[in-house]
Amino acid sequence: MEKTAILITSFGTSYEETRQQNIIGLETFIKEKCPEHELYHAYTSAVVRRILKKRNVEVDSVEMALDKMHQKGIKRVVIQPTHLIYGIEFEKITQTVIQFEHKFEKLKVSTPLLANTEDMMRVIKILGDAFETDQETALVLMGHGTEHYVNSVYPALDYIAKASGHEHIFVGTVEGYPEVETVIELIKKKGYKKVILTPLMFVAGDHAINDMASSESDSWKSLFEQNGIGVKCVVKGLGEYRGIQALYYKHLSEFL
């Protein structure tokens, strides 16, 4: 039987260093794990693709990638999104698949990073083990957040952290709930004097660099400091953690 081809899809980023470390880093990891499978990639953000094209970096959309694979005669495809949740961007991919599935014998979409409770527990452990903290220091994970109902994953992740013995881990979002103000109040109530801020995002791009770690008055770093809390920022995307890469591969392997 023909080997199933793999299409790794990301929102994309125009920050080249984090693109290499996270997106291409995961692609390299998957290639090493699946040497017998052809691997393709696509970005869902048209804005990111246009910016990269101006730098002579051509990246397909999901539609373009699937069309090329069909033209090459590939009949079996599994898509592995790098998205964290079943949100708006994930649903765009599933809608595209509906349009193309008649062109393939097999066209499946694997699951996002935080697909179930077990995934959330694994991610909390990976991140909890990655940072050294003391009794005065909390670890704050900055997620993207969404208006989609699946935003409930973020407060659930915070609850799971506390329930699994990581009481020093707090989860907030840029565009959903919990907001940074809520996280700050909770941390102050618990008596923490310092925080480590790091993104709960596949790539450490614009949100991590500007919304989290910049010196702007409304950045998360500045807001914590304005509340008398010391801050250390770790600008590192989830795609850089070997344990996270392995979890994406676990999801993918269940569909191959």
N, C-alpha and C positions, 0 to 999 in steps of 0.2 A: 504494500500500500504506500502511496505517496506520502512523504513526510509533511506534517502540517507546518505552514509558514507562520511566523510570529510578527505581529505588528504592535510595536510599543507606542502608545499615544500619550502625549503630555500637553498641558496648556502651552508650555514653552516659556522661555525667558530671553530677554535681550542682553542680560548680564553674562558675558562670555565665560568668566571664571566659574560661576555657579552652574552654568549650562554644562561645562566640561565635567565638573565634579559630581553633579547629580544626575542629569539626564543621560549624558554619554557614559557616566560611571555605571549606571544601572544597565544600560545597553551592553556594555562590555562584560558585566557580570553575567547577564543572561546568555550572551554569546558563549562564554566559557562553560556554562552549565548545559547549553543546548547546541553543541557544535554541528549536529547533523540537521538542524533546522535553519532555513533561510530567515533572516531577520530584517525587518523594515521598521521605519519610524515615521511619525507624523506629529505635527503640532496643531492643536485646535484653534489657537489664537491667530486670526488673520493679521492683527497689528504686529505681533511678534514676528510672523513670517515676513511681513513687508520690511521691517527693520533689518532682519537678518539678510534679506535679499540685497539690500543696499550695500551690505558688507560682502557680497558674493557668496553667501551661505544659503543654499537652496534647501528648503524643507517643505515637504508636501503637507497638504491638509489630509484629513482622514479619507475624504472622498477621492482625492488625487492618488493617494497611496493604494487604495483598494482598486481603483481603475487600472493602475499600472500592474498590479498583481494579477488582475483578471486578464489583461492583455498578454501577460507572460505565460498564461496558461495554468497558473496556480489555482488549485481547486479546493484547498483546505487551509483555512486561516483562523488563528485565535488572536484576538486583540487583548493586549494587557494594558489597561489604563494606569497611569501613575497617579490618578486622582485619589484623594483620601477617602471620599464619601460618595454615596449615591446621590449626588446633587445635580444642579442644572447642567454643568459641563459634561457629567457622565451621561445624562439623559440625551444630550446632543449626539453622543457617540452611538447610543442604542437606536436612535432615530435614523441615523445614517446606515446602520447595519440593516434595518428593515428595508431600505431602498436597494441594498446591494445583495441581500441574501439569496436571491434567485439566480445570481451569477456564479455561486459557489456550491460545491457539495456540502461543505461545512464552513460556517462563518459564525463564530461564537465570541462573546465578550466575557472576559474573565472579571473577577471582582475587584473593587477598589481596596485600598490598604486597610481601612477600618470597616470591614464588611460585617463583623459580628463581635460579640462580647469577647471571644477568645482572642481575636485580632487586637482588640483594645488593650487587653491584659498584656499581650506580648509587647506591644509598642510602649506601654508604660514601663514595663520591666527594662526594655532596651534603653530607654532614655533615663530612667532612674539609675541604672548601673553606669551610665556614661558620664555622670557628673558627681563630683564629690561635694557634699554639703555638710554643714554643721547645724547645731540646734538653733542658730540665729539666722540661717540662710534657707530661703525657699527657692524652688525651681519653678519658673513660670514659662509655660508653653504658649506661644502666641499663634493661634490658629487663624485661618482666613475668615470663617463664618459665612453664612448665607441666609437669604430670605426664605430659602426652601425649608420645608418642614424637617428635613434630615439634619438641620442644624442641631437638633437634640442630641446628636452624637457628642458634641463638645461638652455639655454639662454631664452627660453620661460618662465620658472619659474622666472628667474630674472626680466624679463619684467613685468610679472604679479605682482610680489612683488611691484615694483615701481608704477604700475598703480592702485594698490589697497591701496595705502597710506602707504606702508612700504618702504619708500625710503632709509631707513638705511640698508635694507637687500640686500646682494650680494651673488650670486651663482657662484661657481667655480667647476672645476673638476680636478681629478688627472690624468686621461687618455683621456680626451676629450677637449672640448671647452665649456666655457671659461677656459683658463689656469690660474694658480695662479698669474702669472706675469700680466695678463690683469686685474685681480681683484685688485691687489695692485695699479696699475696705476690709475684705476677708483676711488679707495678710496682716494688716495693722491689728485686727482683733486677735489674731494668733500670736502677736508679739514678735514677728520676724523683723530683723533690723536690716537684712540684706537680701537681694534676690539675684539669681542668675536668669537672665532673659534669653530665650532661644526660640527660633521659629518651629511651629508645628506645621510645616509646609514642605512639600517635596523639594522645592528649590528655595534657596535663600536669595530671593530677588528683591524687587522694589519694596514690598511690604517689610521685609526683614531689615533692609538697609535704611529705608527712610522712616516708615511708621514705627519700627521698633527701636533702632539703634542710633538714629541721628540726634543732633543737638537741637533740633527744632522744639519749640516750646510745647507742642502737642504730641511729641513722640512718646512712646511708652517709657523709654529711658528717662526722659525729662519729667514725666508725670510722677513716676516713682520717686525721683530725686526731690521733686517739689513737696512730696509727702514725707521727707526725711528718711527715705529708705535708700541704702547704698545699692548700686547697680553694677553688675558685670554682664556685658552682652556677648553672647557666643553666636556669631552669624554663620550658621551651619545648617544646610538643608537636610531633610530626612534621607534623601538619596545618597548621602555620603556614609551613612551607617551601614556596616556590613550586615547587621541583624535585620535591618529594614529591607535591604536588597534581597536577603534570603526569604523574607516573608512575601515579597512580591513574586519571587520565583515559586514559592510554595503554591500561591494562588494560581499562577500560570500553569504549573505542572498538572494541576487537577483538571485542566481543560484540554491538554495536549493528547 
